[in-house]
């Protein structure tokens, strides 16, 4: 089966199954290598390497670097090793991509930002060098911004998936009859507004919930206490937040200081992105439900699925971090492109064009340590998402997720040809 | 939560925010009022204070026991405040060096040179922070939770973080101290006199070089102190200097350029009104300070206490 997803050795290495690599290193398994250039593959990644978003961005970079090191150790893509050039994303999404293209990059990865991805995707279509976004998960990207993409792809589950998962998780844990009021504290830009809209739309379909407060603090806001006080005042059954990275720490620290967790249940899509920065007292007070996008190292149980544990060990040994869903953003984007390209090489017997790589990516299925993924016909990555309660672990020295529930793409994403809001509206 | 309790809590948030704004804006307005220099690097001195505090305050609080009883609680607060003052003192030489080495030679040139220089300093300080502390945010969570573990507001039945009360008290003491310094001390009067008339001050034997260096050092001190006090509830990032700089401009424009009293009143006005606005209409959060500025300038175009070129107590 693995051969079908792009070269046995390569696919097995990227799935984290090192024991299988030896079985796939002969010429027959790696496919034809005629007309394949000798020089290394030049790849570009734009991500946040500094500043508050580096909490996510460096995880994505580390994930991409680990995937590339595994690819290179397994002999490369059709024998070609990958060299990675990393640029700071900042607000130069389009400029970074253009520079990558002018430098002759074979493939580009990133960005993290939703707003940046909306700006970048049309340029990718114009330039014609395949970009596999790590994140930039705004729902409307492939519904409105670039409705018929050729070269633009996105690995990470998009907003509708993690917000519908969050709504289902809310109802699963609290019971529909106990979810009557909801408040939101979300970042004031495309991602935060998109997530709040999708979450509340889904939750209204599942419950008779009423919205009692909507707060949109700016990115990097150093004071969220006004919204926290309103949550304390309204005491909603649920408070939803799509804050990420450093803003999660600010929100949860100030919420704990204002005793917010006594008055509401916090549910967040990416609270776990701050796994390396949350303190024990706050995690224990919060008992928050958090998603971890499409990767959580402890699920499935490592005894049944060892690649998750291997990825955790590698991340801790090499970078002294607990890998989050954003680590998988980088790892998965590289894996999607590498396995699809290897598959194209196997079929063509030579190095594919950008268009052929793009065609190979459409509908492509592949494994990572997070499990099985599909790059849908609409260029949107689909994979199982994970939710659990954040609980402090003395062994890990960081929060872990307990009581993890998983949601398959079929449960939380619209079928082809349907927009997210129309799909939720049809429930 | 009762209506009154909710109102009091939101107002306290505004007062606390106002004092943070004043701590940041005070240094900027002192330098602007006396030296006629719009220091674009002020926000980065604030950021530098936050980063230094992460190391210095983080280190010193590790030397004392966690706050559990009244004695250890008092010691913890004292050590945190002492660490914040030490942090600010460490930023002072940076400010003094900027004035003495870089600004002094270009006082006679067009103001655009000062703007370019201080903007360059903004970038240099940011790079220096990145070199010293790395690209990722730093935190001082132990200080925030440690001081909040002291039940202060709950004694009067209010749910309000003790750390925020500390900021209000420290801010109030700073205001009184600054006004006392400029109005009652000899050094403060000399500084004001120099600001009003440099030639006359020089004629009576005042060293304007030393005075100006002192003023810039005082400005840097308050920027660093504000950074140290603002860090515990949030985190320090490489981008953190931009917002305080912009909000400081808002505060000193509302207060009247160069007026310390104006900066204080404006900081509290912006702090309280913007928090009330966010409470009543959350989408107004970003626009509130600028809307307040626009409304006040419509009524008083020179700001509340406009006294350009002079620090007034």
Interface residues (C-beta under 8 A of the other chain):
Chain A: X49 X50 X51 X52 X54 X55 X58 X188 X213 X214 X215 X216 X217 X218 X220 X222 X223 X225 X226 X227 X229 X230 X232 X233 X235 X246 X249 X250 X253 X254 X256 X257 X258 X259 X277 X279 X281 X282
Chain B: X1 X6 X9 X10 X13 X17 X130 X135 X136 X137 X139 X141 X142 X144 X145 X148 X159 X160 X161 X163 X164 X230 X233 X234 X235 X237 X238 X239 X240 X243 X275 X278 X279 X282 X283 X285 X286
